[in-house]
């Protein structure tokens, strides 16, 4: 992180290189001083857009950390591991083989690490000014929402770095919480921050999220149609409910199941009770016009260039990039015993050869789901007990065209099956495997992992070890 800081704000580069959402037109501000940028409310809004813009690039959630790299690590696809006679090496061949020390993979991992901390640096610079410049905001509500949004994004970015580069709590002989992890950068500085344990990082993430919730609670509106308003398209921002969903995910990751269930219920309610929010489980199959189940989306990351970024991944002719699931893999996930009616099976389409399937989930889309209602039902199912747990699981299954699971069945296995169907193309399954420490993974359940720590923990870049306060 030594090289992250600069006397002039680096948001200008981010904004110049990426397209911005239609809810805010931003002109690149070349070499703008932070003091000038944060002299207006619009400057803070620009800073937020810069963070989202960086998150939407191919390095992060616009490709690598959603449908491509992360799902290759989860072994959804057969093509990266296949030996072809075409003479082309797949671009994710080394990733799928967990060859993290190969030069290209080292570069990819470094870019993932540095892009996260670049975004965090921009967040910390904005937070450095946000209270001192409180008088530039048009209302206290806007100040509180923006500050909460910055804090929540800082927590989200650190949490994902933690899940990528550090042990999960169940690792290291059930002592993963005490394993050395990553720094948690809360200040805008060029001084390397100390490496913390997994538990210490989770505590800081929780602190930022609780502060964000307090700041944002009851201050947002979600139906504003004025594109110049700070309240425009709050569902495409790290809003209060997204903060809540992330907090439930964090508690589950730290094995604080009671806390995770309590937080999840704030959005989904009791099994047989009324949903306390406007988010509702889908009641019909995924279609060309609603493949993402719109009523369930809590936070979506706008990726205006998604078609360009994903085209090679989903085009049959892109021999070195196309991501293909085997027929056996698709059958294993969707076609076994009563799954033929699963709404989500339409996310995969048969290729012209009839031998593989390609992901069609993002056809015509320009966003990536970051938090969805379905995840909260799965969190609740995992954290509740007895009848209540099966109730949450079955409510989701019934809204996906599936029959209920009897209480005599192994609920953990059914939760796993829902995770790998529900998060196809979203980069979340690898983290499920890591949290549960699976030693055989993938669409066909046939990729064995011998050295769990080496596979599940990406190596912290050498430059950080050499120049920071970090041990790998």
N, C-alpha and C positions, 0 to 999 in steps of 0.2 A: 504493500500500500504506500510505499515510500514515494512513488511517483504519481500518486493520484491527484495531488493538489497543485493548483496553479494560481497565480496572482489574479488572473482574469477568469471569469466563470466559464466552464467548459460546456455549458448548456448550448451555446451558440453552435458548436460543432454538431451536437446531437440533433438540434432542430434543423440544421442545414442539410443533414444527410438523410433525414427520414421525413416521410409525409406525415402531416398532422391531421387530426380528426376534424370532421366538419363542425364540431361544436366549438372550435376555437381556431381561427386563422392566425397564425403566428409568423411574423417576419423574422428571419434569422438576424440575430443581434451580434454582429462581429465584434469580438473582443470587448464585450460590454463588462464594465466593472460591476461587481456585486452591489456596491452601494447605490449605483444607478438603477440596476434591475429591480432591486427591492425597495425602491422609493414609491412604488404604486402597488395597488392591489393586483393589477394586471400582471405585474412582474412576478408575483408569487404564483399566479395562475400559469404563467409561462414556464416557471420552474417545475411545476407539477407536470405539465405537458412534456417537458424534457425528459422527466423520469419515465413516464409512460412510453414515450417514443423510443427510448433506449430499451425498455423491456420488450417492445414489439419487434425488435430486429431479429434477424436470423440467428444471431449468436445466442440470444436468450429465448423468449417464449414465442417469438414468431416462427420458430422452426426447431432449434436444437432441444429446447426444454419442453416441447409439447409432442408433436406427432413423429418427429424424426429421431434424434439422438437418444432421448430418454426411452422412447418406445422400442428402439433397437436394443438398448440395454435390457429391457424387459422381455426381449425375445418374442415380441408379437410377430415379427416378420421372418420369413425363411430366406429371402433374397440376399441380405447382407452376409449370411453364412454359407451361401451356396457357392460351389465351384462351377463356374460356367466355362463353356468352350468358346466364348465370344472374344476372349482376350481382354475383357474389361474387369478390373477389380472394383468391387462395390465401394462407394465412398465411405460406407459405414462398416466395412469388413473388419477393421481393427477394433472399432468400438464394440461390435457384436461379439468379437473374440476376447474382449476385455484386455486388449493389448494397449494399456494406457501409456506405456513408455515409448511407443512408436512416435516418430517425430510429428506427424500430422495430428495425432491424438494429444500429444503434449501441448501443441499449439491451440487445439480446440479447448482443452481444459483450462489453459491459461486465459483464453479469451472469455470463457464463462466466469471464471473467478474475477478477473479484472473489470469486466462489464458490470457485474453486481456491485463491486465496491466503488466504481465510478458513479453509479446511480446513487449509492449511499452517500458519497461525498457531496453530491449536489443537494441531496436531502438535508444533510447536516449544515450546509452553507445557508440554505433557506431557513432552517430552524434557528440559526445564529441571529437572524434578523427579525424573525416573525413577531416576537413580543416587543422588541425595541421599536418596531415600525407599526405598532398596533393601530396608530391613528390613521394609517392610510387605508384601512378597511372600511367599507361602507356600512358595515354593521358588525356587532359582536358575534353574531351567528356565523358570518363568513370567516372571520378570523379563527373561530373555534373549529369550524369544519376543515379549513385548510391545514391548520396545525395538526389536527387529528389525522388527517389524510397523510401528511408527511410522516408522522410517527408510525402509522400503520404500515405504510410502504417500507419504512426502514425495518420494521419487524418482519414483514413478509420476505424481503430480500435476504436478511440474515438467516431466517428460518430455512429458506431453500438452500443457501450455501451450507448451512449446518447439516441438512439431510444429505447433501451431495458429498461433503468432504469429511464428515466426522462419524464416529460410531453411533449406531442407534442404541437406545437404552438397554436392549436385550443382548447386545454384543459384549465382547470382552468378559465372558463368563458372568453375564447378568450384571456387570458393573459398568456398563457403557455410560451411564450418567456421570461417572467420575473420570471418564477418559478425556484427555486433552482434545480440544476441538478447534475453534476458530476465534479470532478477535471479534468483539462486538464494538463497532466504531460509533460512538455517540457524539464525537466532536469533529469539527472541521480543522484538520491538522495534517502536517506532513511527517509527524512522529509516529512510528510504528506502534500499534496498540498491542497490549499483552494478549497472549493466547489464553483462552478460558476453557473450563471444562464444559461438557455438554450441558450439565445441570445449570451452570452459571449462565450460559447463553440462553437457555430456556427461561430462566428467571428474568433476564433483561428483555426478552421478547414479550413475555407476559406483562411486564411493567409498561412497555410502550403500548401494547394493545389495550390494556385497562385504561391507560390515560387517554388513548384515542377514543375509546367508547364513551368515557365521561365527557369529553369535549364535543362529540358529535351527536350524542343522544338527543332525539326529539328536535333537531335543528334542521334536518334535511327535508326537501320535498322531491318527489320522484316523478312528477308528471309535468315538469316545466318544459314548454315548447319554445322558449326564447333562447336562441343560440348564443346570445351575448350574456346570459345569466350564469352565475357560478353554480346554479342548481340544474343546469341543463344536462340531461342524460346522466343522472347520478348512478344509474345501474351500470354504466360503463366506467365507473370510478371505484376506488377503494372506499366504499360507503360504510355506514354504520353496520349494516347486516353482513357485509363482507368481512369487516373486522371481527364481528361475532363468530362467523363461520371459521375464520382463521384461528381464533382463540380455541374453538372446539377441536380443530385439527391439531393444534399445538398441545392441548391437554391430553388428547389421545396418544400422541407421539411420546409424551412423557409418562404414559401409563397412569395418568390421573383420571381414571374412568368416571368417577362420580362427578367431578368438575366438568368433564367433557359432555356428559349427559345433560347436566343442568343447563349449560350454555346452548347445546343443540336444541333443547326444548324451547328456548326463548324464540326460536324461529319456527320450529315445526309443531310445537305443542305436544299434548298427550296423544297417545295412539288413537283413542276414540273421541278426543276432544276437537274443538274447532281450532283451525290454524290461526295463530295470533298475527300472522303477517299476510301480505298480499301474494306471497309466493305459493304456487299451487303445483302439485304433481300433475304431469300430463295425463290426459284422459283418452288420447287417441295415438295412433301409430306415428312414428317419425315419417315425414313426407318431404318432398322437395322444397316445400315452403316452410316447414317447421322441423328440420332434422335435429335441432338442438333442444327441443322442448322449451320454447321461449318463456313460459310461465315459471320455469324453475331456475332461471339464470339470476344469480345474485350479483356477480361481478364478471363482466366480459372485457377482455383486453382488445381494444380496437387495433386491428392490423390491416390497414388499408392495402398493403401490398401482399396480402396473404396468397392471392392467386399466383403472383409471380414467385413468391418464396416457396410455395408448395408444389408448383407445377411439375417439376422434375421428380418429386417424390411419388407422385400419383399417376405419372404418364408411363404407359407400358413400354414406350420406345426409349425411355431414359435408362439404358441398361446399367449404368454405373450408379444411379441414384434411386431408381424406383423401389418402393417398399411393398413387397408382395407377401401376403399371408398364404400359407399352403391350404389346400382343400381340407386336409386332415385337421389343421389348426382351426379353421373356421368351423368345421363340424364339431370339434372338441369344445369350442366356446358356445356355439349357438344351436347346433342341431341334435344334441343328445337329449333323449327322454323329455319330451314335452316343451322343448325350447323353440320349436318351429314357428311359433306365433310371437316370439319376442320382437317387440317393435324395433329394437336396436340392430337386428340382423340386416336391415336395409342399409346400414352404414358401410357395408362391404359389398362390392359388386364383382361379379365374375369377369376375368379378363377374356380377351378374344380367343386365347388358346384353350380356355376352359380348365386350365390347370392350377390357377392361382386366383386370389382375390386381392383387390386393391381398395384402399379406403376412399369412400365417397362422401364421408361425413362433412367435409369442408367445401364441397362443390357450391360455388356461388356465395360463400361466406366471406366476411371480412373481419372476423373476430375469433378469438380463442377463449373458451370458457375457463375462468379461473376458480370460481366457486359456484357450486350448484346445490339446489335443495336436496337432490338425491344423496349426496355425500353425508348430509346431516342425518338422514334416515339410516344410513349404514353405520355412522358413528353411534347413533342411539341404539341400534340393534346390537352392536358389539359391547356397549357399555351397560345396557340394561340387563335384567335377569328374567328368566322364565318366560311367562306368557307375554309380558311387555316387550321383551326383546324380539320374539317371533312376530309380534304385532307390527313393530316398525319394519322388519324385514318384509313381511307379507304385504304391507301397504305399498311399499315400493314395487315389489314383484307384480302385484295386481295391476299397477299403473304402467307396467311394461308388457302386459299381455300374458303374464305367467300365473299359474295356480299357486295357491298358498302352500307353504311348507308345514308339515306336521311337526308338532313339538317333540316328537320322538327322533327327529332327524338332527344330524350334527349341524348346528347353526353356523359354526365357524367356516365350514366348507362352503356353505351356501353364501355367506358373506363374501368369501373370496371369489366365488363365481360371479357375483354381482359386480365386484370391483373390476374384474378384467373385462366384463362386458361394458359397464357404464363409462369407464375412463379410457376406452380405446381412442387413441389419437390425442390424448391430453397429457401424457407424461407423468401420470400418477401411479401406475402399477408398480414400477420399479421401487418406489418408496414403500409401497405395501409389502412387497417381498422383503425389503430390507428391515422394515419394522418387525416383521414376523420371522425373519431369518430363514426363508425358504432355501433349501439346497437343491431343488429341482424346479425350474421355472419355464415359462414360455407358453405360447399358444398350444403347443402339443405336450406341455409338461415334460419335455425330454432333454432340456439343457441342464446338465448337472453342474453344480458349483462346488469345487473342492475347497478352495481357500476363500471363505466367506468374506473376511475382512478386506482382502486384496480386491475382490470384485465389487463389494458394496461401498467401499470408501474410495472415492476418487483421490488420487494423490495431490496434495497441496502443491502448487507450482514451486519449482526449485528456487525461483527468484524470491519468493516470499520467505522461504526457509533461509536463504543466504543473507537476505537484507533485513528481515523482520525478526520478531521475537517468537518464532514458530518452530515447533518440531513436528515432523510428519508422523 
